[in-house]
Amino acid sequence: MFDRYTLFGLLFSIIIVMLNFYLLKKRKIRGKAFVFWLIVGAVIGLFSLVPNLIELFNLIFGFQFTVSGVLAAFFMFFLATIFYFQYRINELQNMLTKLAIEVSVRKYRDDKNPNNLGIELRKNKSHDDK
């Protein structure tokens, strides 16, 4: 029926998809990441069920050996994933910098405002100590 590589690929695909749904249920993963890993699991399952797709990939790109095609596809996927995650880290770092600036500006404004309740409380404490 299926050879051991097909079964291993299907098992791996099912584990990725089930883990993905579990993390979604526990709210540990969000929309974009869920869709990304769902597609990864589906593609692994598809290539495991229909190994002729790998041969078609080899024919289109002109690879002589199947291993070369799989390795090239994995390497391209790996680089694209690293690029995407680097982009997201940069984006989050920019957002964090903007947030830190906003917090420090608000804190500075509150410290300089004489009508601030926090300053009045500090003044009252110093008068109570005397």
C-alpha positions as a printed Julia matrix, in Angstrom:
130×3 Matrix{Float64}:
  0.0    0.0     0.0
  2.32   2.81    1.24
  6.05   2.6     1.69
  7.66   3.69    4.96
  8.66   7.14    3.64
  5.07   7.91    2.69
  3.83   6.82    6.11
  6.55   8.84    7.85
  5.67  11.94    5.81
  1.95  11.54    6.46
  2.55  11.01   10.18
  4.74  14.1    10.33
  2.13  16.12    8.41
 -0.69  14.98   10.71
  1.39  15.83   13.8
  2.1   19.35   12.49
 -1.57  19.98   11.66
 -2.85  18.57   14.97
 -0.28  20.53   16.97
 -1.24  23.63   15.01
 -4.94  23.2    15.9
 -4.05  22.45   19.54
 -2.01  25.65   19.8
 -4.84  27.61   18.17
 -7.32  26.19   20.68
 -5.03  27.13   23.59
 -4.56  30.6    22.04
 -0.79  30.14   21.82
 -0.71  30.78   18.07
 -2.38  33.49   15.98
 -3.85  33.74   12.5
 -0.81  34.21   10.25
  1.3   31.62   12.05
 -1.63  29.18   12.07
 -2.14  29.53    8.31
  1.61  29.27    7.67
  2.01  26.0     9.57
 -1.25  24.6     8.25
  0.02  25.13    4.69
  3.4   23.58    5.6
  1.66  20.51    7.04
 -0.67  20.22    4.04
  2.19  20.49    1.53
  4.22  17.84    3.37
  1.15  15.58    3.41
  0.46  16.22   -0.27
  4.02  15.42   -1.33
  3.93  12.31    0.87
  0.7   11.04   -0.66
  1.61  11.93   -4.27
  5.35  11.41   -4.7
  5.0   12.01   -8.44
  4.7   15.72   -7.61
  8.35  15.65   -6.58
  9.2   14.1    -9.95
  7.23  16.88  -11.67
  9.19  19.42   -9.61
 12.43  17.75  -10.75
 11.3   17.81  -14.38
 10.32  21.5   -14.28
 13.52  22.68  -12.62
 15.81  20.18  -14.33
 17.18  18.31  -11.32
 18.75  14.99  -12.11
 18.17  13.4    -8.71
 15.13  13.61   -6.46
 17.3   14.33   -3.44
 18.72  17.4    -5.15
 15.23  18.75   -5.83
 14.02  18.11   -2.29
 17.15  19.68   -0.83
 16.83  22.74   -3.08
 13.15  23.16   -2.18
 13.91  22.8     1.52
 16.76  25.3     1.3
 14.59  27.88   -0.54
 11.8   27.39    2.01
 14.28  27.72    4.87
 15.73  30.96    3.48
 12.28  32.42    2.8
 11.21  31.59    6.36
 14.33  33.19    7.83
 13.74  36.3     5.69
 10.11  36.55    6.83
 10.98  36.1    10.51
 13.75  38.7    10.25
 11.25  41.11    8.71
  8.77  40.46   11.54
 11.46  40.92   14.22
 12.44  44.26   12.66
  8.81  45.34   12.55
  8.27  44.38   16.21
 11.47  46.13   17.23
 10.28  49.34   15.56
  6.93  49.06   17.32
  8.66  48.52   20.67
 10.86  51.59   20.13
  7.82  53.74   19.32
  6.02  52.42   22.4
  9.01  53.18   24.65
  9.16  56.73   23.26
  5.43  57.26   23.87
  5.67  55.96   27.45
  8.67  58.13   28.28
  7.01  61.24   26.77
  3.86  60.64   28.83
  5.89  60.02   31.96
  7.91  63.2    31.37
  4.71  65.22   30.85
  3.19  63.8    34.05
  6.33  64.63   36.07
  6.41  68.24   34.81
  2.69  68.88   35.34
  2.15  70.67   38.73
 -1.52  69.64   38.75
 -0.49  66.0    38.75
 -2.01  63.99   41.57
  1.2   62.0    42.04
  3.19  65.16   42.77
  0.57  66.37   45.23
  0.7   63.06   47.06
  4.49  63.29   47.27
  4.24  66.83   48.66
  1.66  65.74   51.24
  3.89  62.88   52.37
  6.84  65.23   52.88
  4.65  67.62   54.97
  3.36  64.68   57.06
  6.92  63.61   57.84
  7.73  67.04   59.41
